[in-house]
Amino acid sequence: MSIDRLLTTVLQLYQDVHDDARTEQLFGSTAALLTNLSNPLNVSLLTSQLLIAPAIWGRRDGMRTCYRIISIFNTAAIHVRRNEIENVKNKASSHQRIGGGLGSDAWATAVLKGADDYSGRWQHLLVFSGVLMGMEAGHRRSLSTSMRKTVERAVVTAANLALQSRDLAPPAPAGPVALALNYAFPLLSKSSHAGLDCDALVPVAIRAMLGGDGLQDGLFLATIDQDVRQSEHKFMWAENAPSYLHLRQLEQRPLMYGLGPLSRLLAHAVQNARDFRAVLQLQDDLVAFTARLLQHWRANKLSELDSSEEDLFLTPDTLTTTWPALWNFLKKVMYAVVAVLHAVVARSLLDRQLRNHTTASVVATKTLHTLRNLYFISSRNGNDAFQVYAFTYLTSLDTLSRYGPASAAFLHSIKPPCPSVSIHPLDRTLDLFYLNTAEHLPLNLSAADCDALIIQHATPYLSPDLPSSPSPSSSTLSIPSPSPIVRHLLEAAHSAILSVLSCPPQHNTNHRHPSFTTTASDIVPFYADTLLASFPARISPRQFRLAFKTIVKIVSQPPPSPYYGYEPAAAAGYGFGFELGEVLMEMVRGRVPLAGTDLLPQPLEEVGSGGTRGGEQQELVCSEQSVLVLALIDALPVVEAGVFEEWLGLVAEAVNLVRGERLRDGVRRRFWEVLVSGEMDVERAAVAVAWWGTKGGREMVLFGRGPVVTIPPPPPPPPPAQGEEYMMSGALVQGRGESKL
């Protein structure tokens, strides 16, 4: 069939709706015509009729049709350019012309003319994006400089007209606009980026990402629970389950396949929107979406599984196929949301309308609410270990921590219902986020808020009787060893308590705040007992050493510290007359002779670490006894200056109590490192140098001997009296019958 007859046939077929097979054939014929038509007017006509054809737009295929339009013009543009290059090569040899013979610029001009007023601007955007992709993507430079600028202007103009609301025309669908810009945006120049109407793009792009053409408001997660079956006391989510098939189809949708580029497009719109209210509304949309996602996951019976129990309670097929696919998809969702939040937080640091005292805490609070809702995803397998997440999270915390009332209100809104150990694994995950967040906020909280919002909620997780995760098959707690989430909760609880003690409320810089001092009198002895009771069974050597050094530093600070001069020893039953720092040091020193000498198992996340800071490398091979001595050595730079020299000697004695030559050598190296690495201030360093060199410190540490005592030489004997002679002891005096020497 000739090209002209094919054109006539295709134009006729455009007028009716056909079945799938005929529609696919129609798409193929359209792509062939766009490549082989030689008359620019026919190219414009075909484009114009395609954008209004009932055969194409009457089937209600939604995003699939939009994707096919982009694909058709992308493919046609690639072939037009390829034919143009081949025709130039064949011109000298008089070979037959390939294709329609139109050059790239002429063909692109003809296509742009076909986007007339009879079709929608969002449809024009699909066409222009396909042309730009086919001509310029993949490092192709098919268009002249002026023509490329023309196509880019056409893309930007069509996008802005589609985004702007008009009273006489229905609003453009969000999905096709976002899809077209998703492909065209990386190819646009910076000047073209600046021409986009980002105020209108923000709501359209977020609606496309979260709506029916995108993540469907998280409904994909709500349908999983009804397909989960129990087989031989294990959960089974089969590959042929409707919810899993729906998830796989969702992944193949155009917007979901390009979720990463879509998040970057939305981030650009956030950073360049002129109206800050559009950014605040976007945050509201993200908070609502992630809250629904969390709610759907809580309703799923699979959320009852702790990460350490998956091998026990999931069937092999589920564990290897459907389960990883679910978490990979959720991880992509989390990455996309965090990328958008990163743009919001970055803008809030520079935009005066977002960084004022009224709005800054609101932006930070909404960001943290969104991250909390996603924490069941980001806390899994280190999914939050990337710089964008760390910047978004920590910057929001830094902003919120400046506002005491806002910090207290945020903690009130996300705190657990009661200060107790949560049983459900999802609740434990949220508790972990709460404790990790609360650790950063006590500086501007009142004493009452510190006690009610941090100390009371962290204390239950410090209990030595903290249970591990529950079994889904019974209500009893069956796993004896702490799961990874329990270990993280222990460390988070320790950090939260230490944070409160490190940042006492400074309501009066000249006097201790009474309510806080009362709280400290209860917490510090309790925390010290708990810390010692938790090691080595429930806390790692690294965490124990860090916590012990921190608590000694806190209680040994000079005025205006609220702990200065505080002697809780009598109340705690440790005796009288000792400062709190000395009491803690003495407690650990007294435990050294009785401590275990067997090597401790190393947590998996600490094994194989490379270069570490002072003393951490020795943890790779350590015993309970050696860790206790290392903790004493770590605390030497922060112990009170008045008793520093005394504790140098006491710790040196403890060094030689460590059993095992290898462990003892490691402890000695750490002792020397503390003396020479600059960890001490000038005053303590001078005392340490004198102690090491002239007061026997070297001998005590290296050889286990006491200080060397220099015995002065005996005085010379008095001179003999006149008439007497010097004689050897035992000699006989002449005249008494003995020979004279």
Salt bridges, closest charged atoms under 4 A:
ASP20 OD1 - ARG59 NH2 2.13
GLU24 OE2 - ARG64 NH2 2.78
GLU24 OE1 - ARG68 NH1 2.79
ASP61 OD2 - ARG59 NE 3.18
ASP61 OD2 - ARG64 NH1 3.82
GLU84 OE1 - ARG81 NH1 3.06
ASP117 OD1 - ARG121 NH2 3.49
GLU136 OE1 - ARG141 NH1 3.97
GLU136 OE1 - ARG148 NH1 2.81
GLU152 OE2 - ARG148 NE 2.94
ASP197 OD1 - ARG274 NH2 3.92
ASP199 OD2 - ARG274 NE 3.67
ASP217 OD1 - ARG292 NH2 3.23
ASP225 OD1 - LYS301 NZ 3.12
GLU251 OE1 - ARG248 NH1 2.95
ASP275 OD1 - ARG277 NE 3.06
ASP284 OD1 - LYS366 NZ 2.83
GLU310 OE2 - ARG380 NH1 2.65
ASP351 OD2 - ARG347 NH2 2.88
ASP427 OD1 - ARG298 NH1 3.00
GLU491 OE1 - ARG542 NH2 3.42
GLU586 OE2 - ARG589 NH2 2.98
GLU605 OE2 - ARG487 NE 3.25
GLU606 OE2 - ARG542 NE 3.41
GLU616 OE2 - ARG613 NH2 3.71
GLU619 OE2 - ARG545 NH1 3.62
GLU624 OE2 - ARG591 NH2 2.89
ASP634 OD2 - ARG545 NE 2.69
ASP634 OD1 - ARG670 NH2 2.88
GLU645 OE2 - LYS695 NZ 2.89
GLU661 OE1 - ARG664 NH2 2.57
ASP665 OD1 - ARG668 NH1 3.75
GLU673 OE1 - ARG670 NH1 3.91
GLU679 OE2 - ARG670 NH1 2.94
ASP681 OD2 - ARG684 NH1 2.60
GLU699 OE2 - ARG698 NH1 3.60
GLU725 OE2 - LYS740 NZ 3.43
